[in-house]
Amino acid sequence: MAGPLPACCRFPLLIVLLLFLLLTGEGLSQPAASAGDRDTLLAVKKEWGSPPQLNSWDPAPDHCSWAGVTCAAGSGGPVTRLDLPGQNLIGSVPVSVCALRSLTRLDLSNNSLTGAFPSAALYACAELRFLDLSINQLFGLLPRDIDRLSPETMEHLNLSANGFSGEVPVAVARLPALNSLLLDSNLFTGAYPATEISNLAGLKVLTLGYNTFAPTPIPIEFAKLTNLTYLLMYEMSLTWEIPEDLASLTELTLLSLGSNNLTGSILVWVWHCQKLKYLDLYDNGLSGGLTRNVTAVNLIELDVSSNQLTGEIPEELAKPHGAHLLALASNNLTGSIPAWVWQHQNLQYLDPYNNGLSGELTRNVTALNLIYLDVAANQLSGDFPAKIWSSFPKLTWVIIQNNSFTGTLPAQIPPNIKVIYMGDNKFSGAFPTSAPALEQFYAENNRLGGELPSDMSKLSNLTVLSVPGNRITGSIPASIELVQKLQTLNLRGNQISGVIL
């Protein structure tokens, strides 16, 4: 009988065997790692108080089938992802979570987690690439050594919508692999490390808005972030003008600078940003006219309302054929509302409220997807186009008060319209007899006449009926008791008799 193989022969065979096991994923260490991850997940569940949301996490063998758990090699493999957004989890981030040695993604967003930034738990995660703790109740200062958070691999860090306070530490910009940094909607104060952030060459998403930073201009250093696609700096005390230097950000799809103290004009480069889809400059001190040189043809939403813009609405704004929001309210725009606005097939939200617009509205209206219309507080006149009532199947809000519109209301308000504000115009004719979806009807100081409909049941969804200062006659119909949702009724200044029992 042959004896045992000599060592010189056994060693190559052992190497071959180990290579085979590594390549096939069947090494002896794999079951131990798998069992360890299962035990770790059970420890995490226990730290959260074994909530019913994690009922699928039980001692059953295959932890990879548990809710929110993803494993690298399918059933029984090491855990690489833990996705538990919106699970109403409470407490803190479990200290045992980073015992999942292969964890690359941790999403605990939109829960009710509390406490300080969980550095003790998370610094032990060596391979983490994606961390989302947004929309929780975390608070306090961010640690000055936050760059210990998987420093070589961290790509996505989302801490938005919490209660973090104090200054943003410089260390947050010492995570060289970051492509997404989201810090918006917290309580940060003082300065933020703009220079250091500008050195994150791969950054694509940067959100700093909705914080109480010290007033400062938009950092020109951000011009170096040429890979940025998403820049949100809304409501963060920005001052001065939009820098010309940012013309280098040609990859932008979203630029949000609203609710700041910016002045000057909207620079040409903004209108030439070919990939820009969302432009928000709401509530600043921007002046000058809207450009007549628009090549940002991919714009979907444009909000320049609450500024000091002048001039007319240019025809060039019709070029972004996919635009569905055009918010121009509370500026000093003049001229008429151009015909293209009413023929824009994708437009859903039109709001040139509170400007100096004048003239009549075109009768050639084909913007069939319009949902929200607000042309109030202008100097518009003429008959209000009947087709707006009948031809916009999605129209829900009609806000046209404080103009000089004439015309009549249809006897039957379409079932898609829920809100009408038409006070302080010159509408005449009878009160509508049917408005099945209408919830709020404000028509004060017009010339509506006739009687209220005898069958008010066809207006049963009304919560507000306010028609003072018209020419309505007759008595209050007994059927008004059928309008059981009615909370506000104002009939003053008419010729109506009777009481409501």
Legacy VTK file of the C-alpha trace (Angstrom):
# vtk DataFile Version 3.0
C-alpha trace
ASCII
DATASET POLYDATA
POINTS 501 float
0.000 0.000 0.000
1.289 3.376 -0.965
2.292 5.713 1.823
1.301 9.360 2.229
2.478 11.760 -0.431
5.715 13.483 0.406
5.499 17.196 1.243
7.071 18.195 -2.084
4.147 16.601 -3.878
1.349 17.596 -1.478
2.057 21.364 -1.607
1.289 21.905 -5.324
-1.937 19.942 -4.958
-2.949 22.102 -2.002
-2.309 25.258 -4.053
-4.445 23.908 -6.896
-7.222 23.000 -4.447
-7.190 26.444 -2.812
-7.283 28.197 -6.180
-10.210 26.026 -7.235
-12.134 26.812 -4.061
-11.464 30.560 -4.356
-12.538 30.682 -7.977
-15.700 28.688 -7.395
-16.636 30.481 -4.170
-16.757 27.219 -2.256
-13.860 27.795 0.109
-14.042 26.557 3.646
-14.284 30.122 4.946
-17.487 30.906 3.035
-19.987 29.092 5.283
-18.430 30.653 8.348
-18.678 34.141 6.831
-22.265 33.456 5.779
-23.258 32.271 9.226
-21.469 35.257 10.731
-23.435 37.707 8.578
-26.666 36.000 9.522
-25.797 36.337 13.199
-24.798 39.966 12.670
-28.125 40.765 11.038
-29.941 39.182 13.970
-27.824 41.323 16.316
-28.757 44.427 14.298
-32.414 43.483 14.534
-32.104 43.029 18.295
-30.448 46.459 18.695
-33.486 47.969 16.963
-35.792 46.173 19.402
-36.863 43.436 16.951
-39.412 45.628 15.141
-42.216 43.923 13.196
-40.881 45.488 9.980
-38.036 42.973 10.203
-40.175 39.904 10.838
-38.605 38.206 7.836
-35.267 38.356 9.662
-35.390 35.103 11.567
-32.956 32.240 12.168
-33.936 30.628 8.876
-30.789 29.559 7.015
-30.914 31.928 4.034
-30.447 35.471 5.322
-30.068 36.653 1.726
-33.840 36.322 1.291
-34.587 38.707 4.152
-36.186 42.082 3.429
-33.641 44.721 2.450
-30.693 42.315 2.357
-28.581 41.726 -0.755
-25.769 39.210 -0.903
-22.794 39.092 -3.258
-23.019 35.484 -4.389
-26.725 34.864 -4.163
-28.122 32.553 -1.531
-25.874 32.195 1.493
-23.229 34.689 0.327
-21.779 37.643 2.236
-24.049 40.672 2.714
-23.083 43.588 0.462
-26.183 45.800 0.707
-28.627 46.742 3.425
-31.527 48.813 2.080
-34.143 49.719 4.698
-35.591 53.123 3.685
-38.986 54.163 5.029
-39.328 51.340 7.545
-40.219 53.496 10.589
-37.100 52.302 12.365
-36.347 54.064 15.642
-33.303 54.369 17.856
-29.727 54.688 16.650
-27.648 53.052 13.946
-26.672 49.662 15.425
-23.010 49.419 16.408
-22.865 45.898 15.021
-23.801 46.836 11.451
-20.190 47.088 10.269
-19.506 43.551 11.373
-20.927 42.901 7.894
-17.400 42.970 6.441
-18.469 43.031 2.801
-21.065 45.802 3.229
-20.775 48.388 0.444
-24.212 50.036 0.612
-26.235 51.137 3.657
-29.547 52.950 3.090
-31.428 53.852 6.278
-33.147 56.937 4.861
-36.618 58.159 5.795
-36.797 56.527 9.214
-36.877 57.943 12.753
-33.281 57.349 13.768
-31.998 59.683 16.483
-28.775 60.666 18.181
-25.468 62.072 16.970
-23.684 61.023 13.816
-22.998 57.295 14.405
-19.243 57.403 13.974
-18.619 54.595 16.487
-20.737 52.264 14.385
-19.808 53.391 10.877
-16.059 53.966 11.054
-15.641 50.194 11.234
-17.146 49.811 7.741
-14.066 49.435 5.593
-15.702 48.908 2.186
-18.723 51.221 2.343
-19.389 53.069 -0.918
-22.935 54.302 -0.384
-24.334 55.750 2.868
-27.792 57.339 3.051
-29.002 58.569 6.463
-31.258 61.284 5.046
-34.694 62.176 6.428
-34.075 61.068 9.987
-33.760 62.880 13.311
-30.010 62.815 13.738
-28.520 65.936 15.313
-25.430 67.626 16.661
-22.070 68.403 15.099
-20.563 66.316 12.359
-17.302 64.828 13.661
-14.083 66.527 12.567
-12.691 63.129 11.621
-15.601 62.158 9.379
-13.015 61.375 6.710
-12.475 58.081 8.565
-15.744 56.962 6.983
-14.492 54.376 4.465
-11.968 56.944 3.211
-10.832 54.997 0.156
-14.204 53.858 -1.135
-16.988 56.279 -0.037
-18.743 57.551 -3.172
-22.207 58.610 -2.007
-22.805 60.411 1.307
-26.336 61.647 1.996
-26.961 63.311 5.364
-29.732 65.654 4.202
-32.958 66.431 6.095
-31.682 65.869 9.624
-30.803 68.254 12.456
-27.040 68.452 12.078
-25.683 71.805 13.234
-22.518 73.869 13.540
-20.033 74.225 10.694
-19.512 71.624 8.011
-16.102 70.117 8.837
-13.308 70.319 6.280
-12.850 66.554 6.653
-16.063 65.911 4.702
-14.125 66.954 1.602
-11.306 64.520 2.341
-13.199 61.568 0.932
-11.534 61.570 -2.490
-13.865 59.062 -4.155
-17.045 61.092 -3.470
-19.332 61.661 -6.411
-22.405 62.634 -4.356
-22.390 64.884 -1.275
-25.817 65.799 0.078
-25.929 68.032 3.166
-29.065 70.075 2.494
-31.952 70.660 4.895
-30.046 70.710 8.166
-29.120 73.406 10.701
-25.579 74.105 9.566
-24.218 77.587 10.272
-21.084 79.602 9.604
-18.924 78.740 6.617
-18.700 75.603 4.536
-15.405 74.311 3.071
-15.949 75.506 -0.501
-12.300 75.380 -1.491
-11.849 71.835 -0.247
-15.131 70.673 -1.812
-14.023 72.120 -5.137
-11.107 69.676 -5.101
-13.447 66.673 -5.272
-12.873 66.225 -8.983
-15.386 63.402 -9.417
-18.281 65.159 -7.681
-21.539 64.948 -9.646
-24.127 65.830 -6.985
-23.735 68.635 -4.439
-26.559 69.865 -2.215
-25.922 72.504 0.442
-29.244 74.334 0.444
-31.789 74.877 3.209
-29.132 75.709 5.796
-28.365 78.927 7.668
-24.837 79.491 6.435
-23.265 82.908 6.787
-24.007 85.184 3.800
-21.470 84.645 1.044
-21.249 84.789 -2.775
-21.462 81.628 -4.836
-17.920 80.192 -4.652
-16.134 80.648 -7.961
-14.038 77.638 -6.943
-17.038 75.462 -7.824
-16.178 76.157 -11.457
-13.622 73.359 -11.059
-16.391 70.809 -10.488
-16.883 70.196 -14.178
-18.581 66.834 -13.631
-21.424 68.336 -11.593
-24.876 67.394 -12.829
-26.859 68.514 -9.780
-26.152 71.701 -7.785
-28.636 72.675 -5.082
-27.824 75.858 -3.148
-31.378 76.911 -2.329
-32.058 79.179 0.664
-28.553 79.464 2.086
-27.957 83.228 2.187
-26.096 83.515 -1.112
-25.233 87.068 -2.141
-23.810 89.008 -5.089
-24.205 87.772 -8.670
-24.218 84.436 -10.471
-20.544 83.984 -11.448
-19.583 83.861 -15.098
-16.984 81.264 -14.050
-19.710 78.645 -13.587
-20.116 78.492 -17.366
-17.676 75.586 -17.099
-20.420 73.441 -15.510
-21.667 72.143 -18.825
-22.942 68.833 -17.398
-25.553 70.461 -15.144
-29.064 69.047 -15.325
-30.296 70.855 -12.194
-29.327 74.322 -10.943
-31.223 75.510 -7.867
-30.272 78.911 -6.445
-33.708 80.014 -5.247
-34.581 81.979 -2.086
-31.261 83.768 -1.779
-30.123 87.371 -2.175
-28.610 87.188 -5.642
-28.578 90.301 -7.808
-27.598 91.172 -11.352
-28.938 89.517 -14.477
-29.411 85.902 -15.490
-26.210 85.259 -17.387
-26.194 83.988 -20.955
-24.361 80.788 -20.031
-27.373 79.666 -17.998
-29.602 79.779 -21.090
-26.929 77.977 -23.119
-26.508 75.023 -20.742
-27.452 72.242 -23.142
-28.156 69.537 -20.566
-29.990 71.741 -18.067
-33.460 70.417 -17.219
-34.353 72.190 -13.965
-33.575 75.880 -13.380
-34.713 77.434 -10.091
-33.865 81.096 -9.460
-37.005 81.855 -7.432
-37.084 84.707 -4.896
-33.889 86.644 -5.484
-33.181 90.196 -6.629
-32.363 89.351 -10.231
-33.099 92.057 -12.801
-32.983 92.653 -16.533
-34.925 90.884 -19.217
-35.441 87.255 -20.104
-33.014 86.335 -22.841
-33.926 85.993 -26.480
-31.049 83.582 -26.985
-32.100 80.222 -25.534
-30.289 77.051 -26.515
-31.031 75.114 -23.296
-33.604 73.120 -25.218
-33.881 70.372 -22.601
-35.423 72.578 -19.907
-38.316 70.891 -18.144
-38.900 73.306 -15.261
-38.133 77.040 -15.241
-38.838 79.086 -12.099
-37.707 82.719 -12.131
-40.614 84.039 -10.084
-40.307 86.668 -7.321
-37.479 88.653 -8.873
-37.306 92.061 -10.591
-37.259 90.899 -14.191
-38.555 93.244 -16.877
-39.505 93.144 -20.535
-41.707 90.698 -22.389
-41.993 86.920 -22.345
-39.726 85.987 -25.271
-40.749 83.634 -28.046
-37.452 81.813 -27.506
-38.765 80.233 -24.310
-40.900 78.065 -26.581
-37.758 76.201 -27.713
-37.643 73.729 -24.776
-40.477 71.596 -26.160
-40.461 69.308 -23.138
-40.978 72.086 -20.586
-43.877 71.441 -18.231
-43.401 74.239 -15.669
-43.122 77.951 -16.462
-43.155 80.079 -13.291
-42.761 83.804 -13.944
-44.815 85.222 -11.069
-44.151 88.468 -9.194
-41.839 90.214 -11.611
-42.290 93.343 -13.717
-42.977 91.640 -17.031
-45.054 93.498 -19.600
-46.624 92.848 -22.972
-49.024 90.031 -23.713
-48.915 86.325 -22.979
-47.566 84.970 -26.278
-49.679 82.555 -28.283
-47.072 79.774 -28.059
-47.767 79.423 -24.325
-51.317 78.228 -25.053
-50.125 75.799 -27.705
-47.276 74.209 -25.757
-48.271 70.560 -25.658
-46.238 69.572 -22.592
-46.929 72.590 -20.400
-48.583 71.631 -17.113
-47.925 74.583 -14.818
-48.278 78.198 -16.031
-47.810 80.976 -13.481
-47.194 84.563 -14.676
-49.149 85.884 -11.653
-48.627 89.470 -10.477
-46.896 91.122 -13.402
-47.904 93.929 -15.776
-49.136 91.674 -18.566
-51.947 93.057 -20.695
-54.090 92.338 -23.725
-56.411 89.452 -24.481
-55.779 85.729 -24.243
-55.620 83.893 -27.541
-58.622 81.787 -28.509
-56.365 79.197 -30.111
-55.613 77.119 -27.022
-54.288 73.585 -27.451
-52.106 73.066 -24.355
-54.089 70.010 -23.392
-51.860 68.945 -20.519
-52.243 72.143 -18.494
-53.008 71.402 -14.819
-52.374 74.712 -13.057
-53.169 78.148 -14.511
-52.477 81.369 -12.582
-52.613 84.652 -14.513
-54.029 86.658 -11.597
-53.094 90.243 -10.730
-52.237 91.437 -14.219
-53.993 93.823 -16.621
-55.520 91.199 -18.887
-58.840 91.899 -20.550
-61.354 90.644 -23.108
-63.522 87.559 -23.061
-61.951 84.694 -21.140
-61.569 81.885 -23.728
-64.380 79.377 -23.374
-62.061 76.623 -24.599
-60.045 76.854 -21.385
-63.076 75.594 -19.488
-63.905 72.858 -21.963
-60.709 71.737 -23.697
-58.161 71.172 -20.919
-59.071 67.744 -19.530
-56.396 67.884 -16.801
-56.930 71.475 -15.637
-57.453 71.539 -11.869
-56.644 75.096 -10.713
-57.945 78.230 -12.489
-56.663 81.427 -10.851
-57.551 84.553 -12.836
-58.644 87.168 -10.288
-57.729 90.841 -10.359
-57.895 91.352 -14.110
-60.586 92.765 -16.408
-61.849 89.561 -17.982
-65.365 89.434 -19.365
-67.481 86.533 -20.534
-69.642 83.895 -18.881
-69.146 80.671 -17.000
-70.251 77.366 -18.500
-73.396 75.892 -16.987
-71.405 72.771 -16.212
-67.925 73.200 -14.794
-65.846 70.224 -16.043
-65.255 67.432 -13.514
-61.484 67.967 -13.482
-61.619 71.536 -12.081
-61.334 71.742 -8.289
-60.402 75.369 -7.583
-61.549 78.630 -9.219
-60.353 82.071 -8.146
-61.976 84.630 -10.482
-62.787 87.586 -8.224
-62.495 91.215 -9.279
-63.227 90.752 -12.972
-66.265 91.529 -15.125
-67.808 88.104 -15.630
-71.573 88.081 -16.140
-74.267 85.513 -16.786
-75.709 82.790 -14.610
-74.209 80.820 -11.763
-73.042 77.317 -12.811
-75.589 74.592 -12.182
-73.115 71.735 -11.931
-69.529 71.438 -10.728
-69.027 67.871 -9.498
-65.375 68.244 -8.396
-65.282 71.941 -7.484
-64.060 72.506 -3.929
-63.320 76.240 -3.797
-65.182 78.911 -5.758
-64.173 82.548 -5.278
-66.002 84.940 -7.628
-66.370 88.138 -5.597
-66.990 91.496 -7.298
-68.122 90.319 -10.703
-71.498 90.703 -12.446
-72.894 87.202 -12.032
-76.695 87.245 -12.035
-79.704 85.013 -11.829
-80.460 82.678 -8.967
-78.421 80.048 -7.193
-79.222 76.616 -8.661
-82.221 74.962 -7.050
-80.386 71.628 -6.902
-77.157 72.310 -5.024
-76.381 68.591 -4.815
-74.441 68.954 -8.061
-72.015 71.189 -6.176
-71.662 68.775 -3.279
-67.864 68.964 -2.967
-67.776 72.686 -2.279
-65.939 73.724 0.882
-65.822 77.431 -0.025
-68.522 79.406 -1.860
-67.630 83.079 -1.906
-69.571 85.300 -4.340
-70.053 88.684 -2.595
-70.559 91.782 -4.689
-72.439 90.212 -7.603
-76.033 90.483 -8.878
-77.394 87.135 -7.706
-81.092 87.216 -6.817
-83.732 84.930 -5.354
-83.548 82.946 -2.148
-81.067 80.543 -0.675
-82.174 77.112 -1.929
-83.060 74.543 0.716
-80.839 72.053 -1.112
-77.766 73.922 0.124
-77.987 71.600 3.113
-76.862 68.856 0.741
-73.503 70.588 0.380
-72.279 68.992 3.596
-68.611 69.846 3.123
-69.313 73.574 2.945
-67.247 75.495 5.495
-67.299 79.063 4.130
-70.351 80.740 2.591
-70.231 84.422 1.631
-73.187 85.865 -0.272
-72.957 89.488 0.899
-73.645 92.311 -1.518
-76.183 90.384 -3.614
-79.977 90.461 -3.656
-80.519 87.131 -1.964
-83.149 86.485 0.675
-83.753 83.673 3.112
-81.825 81.980 5.860
-79.919 78.734 6.246
-81.559 76.426 8.764
LINES 1 502
501 0 1 2 3 4 5 6 7 8 9 10 11 12 13 14 15 16 17 18 19 20 21 22 23 24 25 26 27 28 29 30 31 32 33 34 35 36 37 38 39 40 41 42 43 44 45 46 47 48 49 50 51 52 53 54 55 56 57 58 59 60 61 62 63 64 65 66 67 68 69 70 71 72 73 74 75 76 77 78 79 80 81 82 83 84 85 86 87 88 89 90 91 92 93 94 95 96 97 98 99 100 101 102 103 104 105 106 107 108 109 110 111 112 113 114 115 116 117 118 119 120 121 122 123 124 125 126 127 128 129 130 131 132 133 134 135 136 137 138 139 140 141 142 143 144 145 146 147 148 149 150 151 152 153 154 155 156 157 158 159 160 161 162 163 164 165 166 167 168 169 170 171 172 173 174 175 176 177 178 179 180 181 182 183 184 185 186 187 188 189 190 191 192 193 194 195 196 197 198 199 200 201 202 203 204 205 206 207 208 209 210 211 212 213 214 215 216 217 218 219 220 221 222 223 224 225 226 227 228 229 230 231 232 233 234 235 236 237 238 239 240 241 242 243 244 245 246 247 248 249 250 251 252 253 254 255 256 257 258 259 260 261 262 263 264 265 266 267 268 269 270 271 272 273 274 275 276 277 278 279 280 281 282 283 284 285 286 287 288 289 290 291 292 293 294 295 296 297 298 299 300 301 302 303 304 305 306 307 308 309 310 311 312 313 314 315 316 317 318 319 320 321 322 323 324 325 326 327 328 329 330 331 332 333 334 335 336 337 338 339 340 341 342 343 344 345 346 347 348 349 350 351 352 353 354 355 356 357 358 359 360 361 362 363 364 365 366 367 368 369 370 371 372 373 374 375 376 377 378 379 380 381 382 383 384 385 386 387 388 389 390 391 392 393 394 395 396 397 398 399 400 401 402 403 404 405 406 407 408 409 410 411 412 413 414 415 416 417 418 419 420 421 422 423 424 425 426 427 428 429 430 431 432 433 434 435 436 437 438 439 440 441 442 443 444 445 446 447 448 449 450 451 452 453 454 455 456 457 458 459 460 461 462 463 464 465 466 467 468 469 470 471 472 473 474 475 476 477 478 479 480 481 482 483 484 485 486 487 488 489 490 491 492 493 494 495 496 497 498 499 500
